[in-house]
Amino acid sequence: MANDLFNSFMSGPDERGRFGKFGGRFVSETLMPLILELEAEYDRAKTDPEFWAEMEHLWKHYVGRPSPLYFAQRMTEALGGAKIYLKRDELNHTGAHKINNVLGQIILARRMGKSRIIAETGAGQHGVATATVCAKFGLQCVVYMGAHDVERQAPNVFRMRLLGAEVVPVTSGRGTLKDAMNDALRDWVTNVRDTFYCIGTVAGPHPYPAMVRDFQSIIGKEVRDQLPEFEGDGALPDTLVAAIGGGSNAMGLFYPFLDDTTVNIIGVEAGGKGVDDSMQHCASLTGGRPGVLHGNRTYLLQDEDGQILEGFSISAGLDYPGIGPEHSWLHDTGRAQYVSITDKEALEAFQFCCAQEGIIPALEPSHALAHVMKIAPTLPRDHVLVMNMCGRGDKDIYTVARHLGFDMADTEGRDAI
Amino acid sequence: MSRIDAKFAELRTEGKKAFVAYVMAGDPDYATSLDLVKGLPGAGVDIIELGLPFTDPMADGPTIQRAGQRALEGGMTLQKTLDLVTEFRKDDATTPIVLMGYYNPIYNRGVERFLDDAKTAGIDGLIVVDLPPEEDEELCIPAQKAGLNFIRLATPTTDDKRLPKVLENTSGFVYYVSITGITGAAAADAGDVGPEVTRIKAQTDLPVIVGFGIRTPQSAQAIAAVADGCVVGSAIVAEMAAGKPVEEVTAFVRSLAAGAHRA
C-alpha cells in the first residue's frame, strides 16, 4: 500500500490489465485475439485528436453535455450540514450516464469496421443507450436481457425495439444480468468477424474496465471545471458520492480526483434487504470476496464452492454479483470507501429528492443519496459534497409505486402514499 | 511419462486415433455420473474429459449449461468431483482423466491446494477455458510444476503469429476448437479442420485433438481422420439429459468410439 500511495492512483491498469491483483484477461482463446485487437485500436484512438473531436462534438450536440452541476439548496437546508451538489447526468439524452461510454465504444467499432453491435443490459438503460447510438449510425444492434428483467422493465424493452434493436430474452442460468452477459459473450465467440461487444460498465476483460472509465471520466472532469463557479478558483470537492452496480458512473466521477488526496471518495453498493448471511443484496465489496468472472478478477458474490450467487436489489441496474476491478483495488488500497444502502433507505431517498428538489431520481442514484442523507448532517456547513445523479427515475415509477402500495391502474387516483 | 503421454504412445503403436468423451461430473447426480464414467473405458474411450460444473459456463451451449445446472442442483461440488475421480481410480489406473472447467472454483479453493488434491485424486490434465496464455502464471505454470498436463485450446482465431504463444506452455495434447462458437453449436467440417490441424502440427509435436460440433459416429470418423483424435461432449450429455439409462448412453458412446477408431 505504501508504494501505491507514493505513486499515482491514476496510472492503472498495467500492461496486463491489472489494478494490483484485480482485472486481467480471463477469456477463452477464441476471444483473446479480439480483445488484443480492441486494445490496440483503443490505444491508437485515445491519442488521436480526431477521435476525441468526434466524441466532444457528439457529447455536446447529441447528448447535451456538459451536464449541469447543481447546488441542491433545499436539500442542503433540510439536512443541515454539508453543501450538496448534484452532478446532473440524468439530464443526458436517454436519461443516464450510460450514453457517455456507448458513444466512445460505437465510434471505436466504426473505426474497426464492425457492423454489428451486441450489448447486455439489466434495467435496460445501457441497452437503450446502445440501441440509440446504433440507430443514429445505422448499425445492427442486438441486446441481451435477462428474461426476468424483460418482464419487469417492459417500457425499456419497447424503447429498444422502437429504436430498431433486437432484444433477446435470456433464459440461460437464472435469466438475470449476469446471464445476459454470459449470452452476449457466447454471441461474440460465435460472431467474431463482424461483431463488437459494447460492455455497459467498468468490468469485463482488459481493456474494457479502463476504456469505459476513460469515457465516463468526462463526468469528473466537468465537475472539476464547474465547481469553481460556485466555490472559487481551484476549489475541490471535500467528498464525492456515487452509486455502484458494476461501477461506471462512480469511476467516471472518482477517477479525475484519485490523486487529490484531500478528496474523500465514497461508493455506495446496493444492500437490498440488508448485507447479512441471507445474501439478499448485491454488495460485492462489503459482502463478497475475490474471484474470477466475465473476464476479470474482482470481488464477487459467491458460495463456498466458488459458484456465483445472484444479487438482489430493488434496483435492476445494481443487480450484478460483481464490481469493476478498479473499485476492488481502490477498496483494498483504502483510497475509496465503500458502504451499502438498503432498498428501504433508497426508497426514502427517492421520495426525499422528489419533494425537496423537484427531481425524480433513478433508484440507482437514490442509493447514493440515501448515504448523503446519512452523512451530510454530520459534516460542517462549508463541506462541499458532490453526488452523481447518474440517472432519472421515469423507468422506476412502476417499481416505486408497487413498493409504496400505489395502484397505477386506479384511475380515480386515490393515493396510498 | 504421464498417463496422457502413455496413452498416445500406445495409440501410435496400434495405429489408432484417440477418442475423447466429455461428461459432466455429477449429472444428474454423483452416483449415476460415477457409473457412467466407470463404463467409458470399456466403451472404447481413450481419454475421459470430466466437466467441472460452474454456474457461468461462458463457452458452453445450452446442453452443457443445463448439465452443469443439474449437477449443481444435485449438490455437486469441486470436492465431490475430486472424490469421483478417486473412486474411479480404484478400478482404473491407466485411463487418463482431464478436468475441464472454469477458473473460479479452482481459484476459490486455492491453486496450490487444488493441484495437490487433483494430483492425489488421479487427475492427469486440466483444460480451463478462461485462462489464455496471457494468464499462464495463474494456474498453467504451477500445474506443470505439480506434474499435471495443461491442455490449451487453439481456435480458428488463433493465427500463425499467435500460435507459438498458445503452444508454448501446452502439454499432453492440443485441443483444437473446430468452430468459432460454443459447445454443441455448428457442425464441424472436416474440410475446414484438416488444414488447420496441419497448420498447428507444423509448429508442435504434440497430438492435436479436435472438438466442438461432433455428434455422430460418422463425423467422429471424418474429423479423427484429419487429426490425432476427436472429442464428443454435448451429444453424450444430451443422452443423459433425455434420461436414458447409463447402459444406453454407454452404447451410444461405444458407437462414437468405434467411428473414431475406424479413422
Interface residues (C-beta under 8 A of the other chain):
Chain A: R16 G24 R25 F26 V27 S28 E29 T30 L31 M32 P33 L34 S172 G173 K178 D179 N182 L185 R186 V189 T190 N191 V192 G291 V292 L293 H294 G295 R297 L300 Q302 E304 D305 G306 Q307 I308
Chain B: F54 T55 D56 P57 M58 A59 G61 P62 Q65 Q69 L72 T77 L78 Q79 Y102 Y103 N104 P105 I106 Y107 N108 R109 V129 D130 L131 P132 P133 E134 E135 R152 L153 A154 T155 P156 T157 T158 D159 R162 V166 V177 T180 G181 I182 A185
